[in-house]
Amino acid sequence: MQDDSHLILQARNGDMQAYATIVERYQSSIRACLRMRLHEPSEAEDLTQETFILAFNKLDEFDESRPVDAWLRGIAINLLRNYLRKHKPISVGSHAELETLVNQQLDTEYSQGQEVASVAALKDCMTQLNEKTHELVNQHYKQGFSIAELTKKHGVGHSAMTMRMFRIREKLRDCIEKNLKEYC
């Protein structure tokens, strides 16, 4: 079995089989490294291929004093960072922008009768919440407390509070959908 440095030297001199051996040796570990950080296996597969293409184009920059797997992993992680930055969800800016988007969505999905029914269903569902949950909803949505402020006020961690708010919204959504059948 040839050592990695010798294979890189051969690949630099145009030996494609030497580079194919490098790919065979390290593709599963690079794919696993990326797969652990991505939700879609196909994304990890694509970035793995990009890693080896980029590495091939940068063979002249490889430092023989470094291990090949660390070099390849560094390329993969850099590609991953770029990929995540490009595919990062864009957040809505101001409250005015959010309000405009919500109103546009309401205009396309609700007639006036449906909106009235939805508000009635929401009010009904709010009465079904326990006191602590009702207070949390009021603090966040009526009084404008941020998640960070709620975590301090209620003495829980950020993740716990975001999960709690998510579950409350899901519970309200399910209740509203159930009640809408009665109101419409």
C-alpha positions, 0 to 999 in steps of 0.5 A: 500500500502506497503512502499518501504523500507518494500518491499525491506526488504521482497525482501531481505528475498526472497519474489519475489512478493515484488520485483515484486511490486517494479518493477511494481512501478518504471519500467515506470519511469526508462524506461522514464528516459532512453528513453529520452536519447536513440534513440531506444525504444528497447535499453531503454527497454533492459537497464530498464530490466538490471537495475532491474536485477542489482538492485535485485542482489544488494538488500543488498547494498540498503541504506534504508535512500535513496529513492528507485526511486533515487537508481534505477535511479542511477543504470540506469544512470550508465548502460546507461553511460557504454552502450554509452561508449561501443557503441560510434562511433570510429573516424578515427585517422590521415589524412593518415588513412582517406585518405586510407579509402577514396581511398579504397572506391573510388577503390571499387565504382568508375571506372576511368570513374566514378571518372572523371565524379564525379569530373566534376560534383563536379566542376559544382556543385561548380560553382552553389554555392553562393560566401559565401558558395563557400568561406566556402567550400574552407576555410574548405576543401582546406585551412584546417580551422577547424570547430572551426576556422570557427565559430570564423572567421564567428561569429557563434556558433559551432552547427550552423557551423556544420549544415551549413557544413552538409547542404552544403555537402547535397546540393553538394551530391544531385547536383552531383548525379543529374549531374552524370546522365548527365556525365555517 
